[in-house]
């Protein structure tokens, strides 16, 4: 016989505010993800760090490309036979699942990698923290270090022994703290296994040796802050149960404490008694309700966490309605949590689609820029190869060409250091250690004139691009400007404190 409707209504009213509050917090977190570069903090900062990682960007782009290819393949199947269409559709669906799981694994691997430094710091501080607060003597330091050293990224879920009043029935005090961790462990191992690919949860049912309070959650966060953690704890008086949830790293890095409205178990007990159930069975049913509420909260928190970090996550809770629709429960009492997860999932998909559009646009721009640079590099290489080919051809031509002396131009009385030829190829200037510059007609091999003025050897000469000016540099520490056609000295630039070895003229 099922419980009267008012009991189910009471459970829904008890659970609904918590689902709503946690959903709103995650919703706000998802919105803030878009502006995390402006004010990054906690989980948002870590998510943004992952989203900027080249490995994540590459994986997302590949996923997006494969997803688009799958969509095109499905469109192309429109006219195929039903059997062929079903086979290919199933294959495409299996590919989608594999891709999503690969993205999930990469996300958790990057999470663990980016948190490794914070974990290393906590391990180095653990002795100081343990010595500073006697409360930590209630915990196993070895277990705490093992939690921090876990190589696979996962959600840590802890359940504390219920704080049970001495005025409660013996059935509660003797059995609840045995049933609660055992049944919660079996539930999580089945649906959220610690080594699973989808949403691993590391569960400890005996980490706490005694009941805890809100302040103890905040104490523990000082040690386990790098590890995303959810803690379930409760206290039971002689007539009601208070359920508490504490967590960090699920929505953001700060400690969140959520308490439900008290549930009047005594009222349900009287209802069961009125239905003719004996005391032992009635108390067993109430314990089962308490355990099942813990299962629901654990499943919701696990799905909430993985929705927050992984757009591909498909909440397990959607498949667990049968788990929560048992003899003594209404089928819709878990609906507030399922509906909240569906709303969050849709919100995360919207955020993800926006991120993918921005990423695709950014990658398109980057691809266009890479293509432009590649084309420029290709053009440079082609020009370099062409120039090298011309040089090679010229070298070959020069090597095999028969040379002969056309003119010998005598006149200088010492070494010739520098030559310059006018742009029209008709005039040549030569600078010599004999302190002079001589101007020659290359067509007739005649000396046109000799420019004197330097007091030491002439080391360099240059002719302007218009063929009107000659510049010379000398060991007399000066540069002189000459009219090439008249031979007049235009000006002298002094200033060097040693010999001038080279001169050049700007073409403009």
C-alpha positions in Angstrom: 0.0 0.0 0.0 1.4 3.4 -0.9 1.7 6.3 1.4 -1.1 8.9 1.3 -0.5 11.7 -1.2 0.2 14.3 1.5 3.5 12.5 2.4 4.7 12.7 -1.2 3.7 16.3 -1.4 5.7 16.9 1.8 8.8 15.3 0.2 8.4 17.4 -2.9 8.0 20.6 -1.0 11.0 19.6 1.1 13.3 18.9 -1.9 12.1 21.5 -4.4 13.8 24.6 -2.8 17.2 22.9 -2.7 17.0 21.9 -6.4 15.9 25.5 -7.3 18.6 27.1 -5.2 21.4 25.0 -6.6 20.1 25.4 -10.1 20.0 29.1 -9.8 23.6 29.2 -8.5 24.8 27.1 -11.4 22.8 29.2 -13.8 24.5 32.3 -12.5 27.9 30.5 -12.8 27.2 29.6 -16.4 26.3 33.2 -17.3 29.5 34.4 -15.5 31.5 32.0 -17.6 31.0 34.4 -20.5 32.6 37.2 -18.6 35.2 35.1 -16.7 38.1 37.0 -18.5 36.8 40.2 -16.8 36.6 38.8 -13.3 37.8 35.2 -13.1 37.4 33.3 -9.8 37.2 29.7 -8.6 35.7 27.1 -11.0 35.1 29.8 -13.7 38.7 30.6 -13.8 39.7 27.0 -14.1 37.1 26.4 -16.8 38.4 29.4 -18.7 42.0 28.1 -18.3 40.9 24.8 -19.9 39.0 26.6 -22.7 42.2 28.5 -23.6 44.4 25.4 -23.8 45.4 24.6 -27.3 44.6 20.9 -26.7 41.1 21.7 -25.7 40.6 24.1 -28.6 41.9 21.5 -31.1 39.6 18.8 -29.6 36.6 21.1 -29.7 37.2 22.1 -33.3 37.6 18.4 -34.3 34.4 17.5 -32.5 32.6 20.4 -34.2 33.9 19.3 -37.6 32.9 15.7 -37.0 29.5 16.7 -35.7 28.9 18.8 -38.8 29.9 15.8 -41.0 27.5 13.6 -39.1 24.7 16.1 -39.6 25.4 16.2 -43.4 25.5 12.4 -43.5 22.1 12.2 -41.8 20.6 14.6 -44.3 22.0 12.5 -47.1 20.3 9.5 -45.7 16.8 11.0 -46.2 16.1 8.9 -49.3 17.8 5.7 -48.2 16.1 2.4 -47.3 14.8 2.2 -43.8 17.2 -0.6 -42.9 20.2 1.2 -44.3 19.0 4.5 -42.6 18.6 2.8 -39.2 22.1 1.1 -39.4 23.9 4.3 -40.4 21.9 6.3 -37.9 23.0 3.9 -35.1 26.6 4.1 -36.3 26.5 7.9 -36.3 25.0 7.9 -32.8 27.8 5.6 -31.6 30.4 7.9 -33.1 28.8 10.8 -31.3 28.9 9.0 -28.0 32.6 8.1 -28.4 33.4 11.7 -29.3 31.6 13.0 -26.3 33.3 10.6 -24.0 36.7 11.5 -25.4 35.9 15.2 -24.8 34.9 14.3 -21.2 38.1 12.4 -20.5 40.2 15.3 -21.9 38.3 17.8 -19.7 39.0 15.8 -16.6 42.6 15.2 -17.5 43.1 18.9 -18.0 41.4 19.7 -14.8 43.7 17.4 -12.9 46.8 18.8 -14.7 45.8 22.4 -13.9 45.0 21.6 -10.3 48.3 19.6 -9.7 50.2 22.7 -8.4 47.5 23.6 -5.9 47.4 20.0 -4.7 51.2 19.9 -4.3 51.0 23.1 -2.2 48.2 21.5 0.0 50.2 18.4 0.5 53.2 20.5 1.7 50.9 22.4 4.1 49.0 19.5 5.5 51.2 19.0 8.6 50.8 22.7 9.5 47.0 22.5 9.1 46.8 19.3 11.1 48.8 20.8 14.0 46.9 24.0 14.0 43.4 22.6 14.6 42.7 19.6 16.9 39.5 18.8 15.0 41.6 17.2 12.3 42.6 14.5 14.7 39.1 13.1 14.1 40.1 12.4 10.4 42.6 10.0 8.8 45.5 12.0 7.5 46.6 9.1 5.3 43.1 9.0 3.7 43.2 12.8 3.2 46.6 12.6 1.4 45.3 9.7 -0.7 42.3 11.9 -1.7 44.6 14.7 -2.8 46.9 12.3 -4.6 44.2 10.7 -6.8 45.5 10.8 -10.4 42.0 10.8 -12.1 39.9 13.9 -11.8 36.6 13.2 -10.1 34.0 14.5 -7.7 34.6 13.6 -4.1 31.5 12.8 -2.2 31.5 12.3 1.6 28.7 11.4 3.9 29.0 12.0 7.6 27.3 9.9 10.3 23.9 11.3 11.2 23.7 13.1 14.5 20.9 11.2 16.2 19.2 12.4 19.4 19.1 10.0 22.3 15.4 10.4 22.3 15.1 8.8 18.8 14.0 5.2 18.5 16.7 2.5 19.0 16.1 1.5 15.3 17.5 4.9 14.2 20.5 4.9 16.5 21.5 1.3 15.8 20.8 1.0 12.1 20.8 4.3 10.2 24.5 4.9 10.3 25.1 1.4 9.1 22.6 1.5 6.2 23.3 5.0 5.0 27.0 4.7 3.9 26.5 1.1 2.7 23.4 1.8 0.5 24.8 5.1 -0.8 28.1 3.4 -1.7 26.2 0.7 -3.6 24.1 3.3 -5.4 27.1 5.4 -6.5 29.2 2.5 -7.5 26.4 1.3 -9.8 25.5 4.7 -11.4 28.5 6.9 -10.8 31.5 4.5 -10.5 34.8 6.1 -9.5 36.6 4.7 -12.5 33.8 5.3 -15.0 34.2 7.4 -18.2 31.1 9.5 -17.7 30.8 11.0 -14.3 33.2 9.3 -11.8 32.4 9.9 -8.1 34.9 9.0 -5.3 32.7 8.1 -2.3 33.8 7.8 1.3 31.2 6.6 3.8 33.6 6.3 6.8 35.9 9.3 6.4 34.2 11.1 9.2 34.3 9.3 12.5 31.5 11.3 14.0 28.8 13.8 13.1 29.8 17.1 11.7 28.5 20.7 11.5 28.7 23.6 9.0 32.0 24.9 10.6 33.6 21.5 10.1 32.8 21.7 6.3 34.7 25.0 6.2 37.6 23.5 8.2 37.9 20.6 5.7 37.8 23.0 2.8 41.1 24.5 4.0 42.8 21.1 3.2 40.8 19.7 0.3 40.1 23.0 -1.6 41.7 21.8 -4.9 39.4 18.8 -5.0 35.7 19.4 -6.0 33.9 18.0 -3.0 30.3 17.5 -1.8 29.4 16.5 1.8 26.0 15.2 3.0 25.3 15.4 6.7 22.1 15.4 8.8 20.8 15.5 12.3 17.7 13.8 13.6 15.7 14.8 16.7 12.8 12.8 18.2 10.4 14.1 15.6 12.2 15.6 12.6 15.2 15.3 10.3 17.4 18.2 9.1 19.3 17.5 5.8 22.5 19.5 5.1 24.6 19.8 2.0 28.1 21.5 1.9 30.3 21.7 -1.2 33.1 23.6 -3.0 34.4 23.3 -6.5 31.0 22.2 -7.8 29.8 25.7 -8.8 32.7 27.8 -7.6 35.6 27.4 -5.3 34.0 29.0 -2.2 32.2 26.9 0.4 28.4 26.6 -0.2 26.1 25.5 2.6 22.5 24.5 1.9 20.0 23.3 4.4 16.5 21.8 3.7 13.4 22.6 5.6 13.1 20.0 8.4 11.2 16.9 7.6 8.7 15.7 10.2 9.4 12.0 10.2 7.1 11.5 13.2 4.1 12.6 11.2 4.9 9.9 8.6 5.3 7.4 11.3 1.8 8.0 12.6 0.4 7.8 9.1 2.0 4.4 8.6 0.8 3.3 12.0 -2.7 4.4 11.0 -2.4 2.2 7.9 -1.8 -0.8 10.1 2.0 -1.2 9.7 3.8 -2.3 12.8 6.4 -0.2 14.5 9.5 -2.0 13.2 8.3 -1.8 9.5 7.3 1.8 9.9 10.7 2.9 11.2 12.4 0.9 8.5 10.3 2.7 5.8 11.3 6.1 7.4 15.0 5.1 7.4 14.6 4.1 3.7 13.2 7.5 2.9 16.1 9.2 4.7 18.6 7.0 2.7 16.8 7.6 -0.6 16.9 11.4 0.0 20.7 11.1 0.4 20.9 9.1 -2.9 18.9 11.8 -4.7 21.0 14.6 -3.3 24.2 12.7 -4.2 23.0 12.0 -7.8 21.9 15.6 -8.3 25.2 17.0 -7.0 27.2 14.7 -9.2 25.2 15.6 -12.3 25.3 19.2 -11.3 29.1 19.2 -11.2 29.6 17.4 -14.5 27.1 19.6 -16.2 29.1 22.6 -15.0 32.4 21.4 -16.4 31.3 19.3 -19.4 28.8 20.4 -22.1 28.6 16.7 -23.3 27.4 15.3 -19.9 24.1 13.5 -20.0 22.8 13.5 -16.4 22.5 10.0 -15.0 19.5 11.1 -12.9 17.4 11.1 -16.0 17.7 7.3 -16.1 17.1 6.7 -12.4 13.4 7.5 -12.0 12.8 3.8 -11.3 15.4 4.0 -8.5 13.3 6.7 -6.7 9.8 5.4 -7.6 9.5 2.6 -5.1 6.6 1.2 -3.1 6.6 4.0 -0.5 7.4 6.9 -2.9 5.3 8.9 -5.4 6.8 8.7 -8.9 7.1 12.5 -9.2 8.8 13.3 -5.9 12.3 13.4 -7.6 10.9 15.6 -10.5 12.1 19.0 -9.1 15.7 17.7 -9.4 15.2 16.2 -12.8 13.5 19.3 -14.1 16.2 21.6 -12.7 18.9 19.5 -14.4 17.1 19.7 -17.7 16.9 23.5 -17.4 20.6 23.6 -16.6 21.5 21.3 -19.4 19.6 23.4 -21.9 21.3 26.5 -20.5 24.7 24.9 -20.8 24.0 23.9 -24.4 23.1 27.4 -25.3 26.3 28.7 -23.7 28.3 26.0 -25.5 26.8 26.8 -28.9 27.7 30.5 -28.3 31.3 29.4 -27.4 31.5 27.2 -30.4 30.4 30.0 -32.7 33.0 32.3 -31.2 35.6 29.6 -31.4 34.8 28.7 -35.0 34.9 32.4 -36.0 38.3 32.8 -34.2 39.6 29.7 -35.9 38.4 30.9 -39.3 40.2 34.2 -38.8 43.3 32.3 -37.6 43.1 30.0 -40.6 42.8 32.9 -43.0 45.8 34.5 -41.4 47.8 31.3 -41.6 46.8 30.9 -45.2 47.9 34.5 -45.9 51.3 33.9 -44.2 51.7 30.5 -46.0 51.0 32.2 -49.4 53.4 35.0 -48.6 56.0 32.4 -47.5 55.4 30.4 -50.7 55.8 33.6 -52.8 59.0 34.5 -51.0 60.3 31.0 -51.6 59.4 31.1 -55.3 61.1 34.5 -55.6 64.1 33.2 -53.8 64.2 30.1 -55.9 63.8 32.2 -59.1 66.6 34.6 -57.9 68.8 31.6 -57.1 68.1 30.2 -60.5 69.0 33.4 -62.2 72.2 33.7 -60.2 73.1 30.1 -61.1 72.4 30.8 -64.7 74.5 33.9 -64.6 77.3 32.1 -62.8 77.2 29.4 -65.4 77.2 32.0 -68.2 80.1 33.9 -66.6 82.0 30.7 -66.0 81.8 29.6 -69.6 82.1 33.0 -71.1 85.4 33.9 -72.9 86.8 37.1 -71.3 89.2 39.6 -72.9 90.6 42.8 -71.7 89.0 45.7 -73.6 90.8 48.7 -71.9 93.5 49.3 -69.3 93.1 52.7 -67.7 96.4 53.9 -66.3 96.8 57.2 -64.4 96.7 56.6 -60.7 100.1 56.5 -58.9 98.9 54.1 -56.1 96.3 51.5 -55.2 92.8 51.9 -56.6 90.4 51.4 -53.7 86.9 52.0 -55.1 85.0 52.3 -58.4 81.5 53.7 -59.2 79.7 53.7 -62.5 77.0 56.2 -63.5 73.4 54.9 -64.0 73.7 55.4 -67.8 76.9 53.3 -67.8 79.0 56.0 -69.5 81.0 57.5 -66.7 83.2 55.7 -64.1 84.8 57.3 -61.0 87.9 55.7 -59.3 89.3 56.5 -55.9 92.9 55.9 -55.0 95.6 56.0 -52.3 97.2 58.7 -54.4 94.6 61.1 -52.8 92.8 61.7 -56.1 89.5 60.7 -57.8 89.7 60.2 -61.6 86.7 60.4 -63.9 86.7 58.2 -67.0 84.7 58.0 -70.2 83.9 54.3 -70.5 82.9 54.5 -74.1 86.3 55.9 -75.2 88.5 54.9 -72.2 89.6 58.5 -71.9 90.4 60.3 -68.7 87.9 63.1 -68.3 89.3 64.8 -65.2 91.1 64.4 -61.9 89.5 65.6 -58.6 91.9 66.7 -56.0 91.1 68.0 -52.5 91.5 65.1 -50.1 94.6 65.2 -48.0 94.9 61.4 -47.6 93.9 58.3 -49.6 90.4 58.0 -51.1 88.8 54.8 -49.8 85.3 55.0 -51.3 83.3 56.7 -54.1 79.6 56.6 -55.0 77.5 58.2 -57.8 73.9 59.4 -57.2 71.0 57.8 -59.0 70.5 60.8 -61.2 74.2 60.7 -62.3 74.9 64.3 -61.2 76.7 63.9 -57.9 79.8 62.1 -56.7 80.5 61.4 -53.1 83.9 60.3 -51.7 85.1 59.1 -48.3 88.8 59.5 -47.3 91.3 58.6 -44.7 91.5 62.3 -44.0 88.3 61.8 -41.9 86.0 63.7 -44.3 83.3 63.1 -46.9 83.3 65.3 -50.0 80.4 66.0 -52.4 81.3 66.8 -56.1 79.6 67.8 -59.2 80.3 64.8 -61.4 80.1 66.7 -64.7 82.0 69.9 -63.8 84.3 68.4 -61.1 83.5 71.2 -58.7 83.7 70.4 -55.0 80.2 71.1 -53.6 80.8 70.7 -49.9 82.8 68.8 -47.2 81.4 66.9 -44.2 83.9 66.8 -41.4 83.2 65.0 -38.1 84.7 61.5 -38.2 87.6 61.0 -35.9 89.1 58.2 -38.0 89.3 57.3 -41.7 86.0 57.0 -43.7 86.0 53.6 -45.4 82.6 53.6 -47.2 80.0 56.0 -48.5 76.5 55.4 -50.0 73.8 57.7 -51.5 70.1 57.4 -50.8 68.3 56.9 -54.2 65.9 59.6 -53.3 
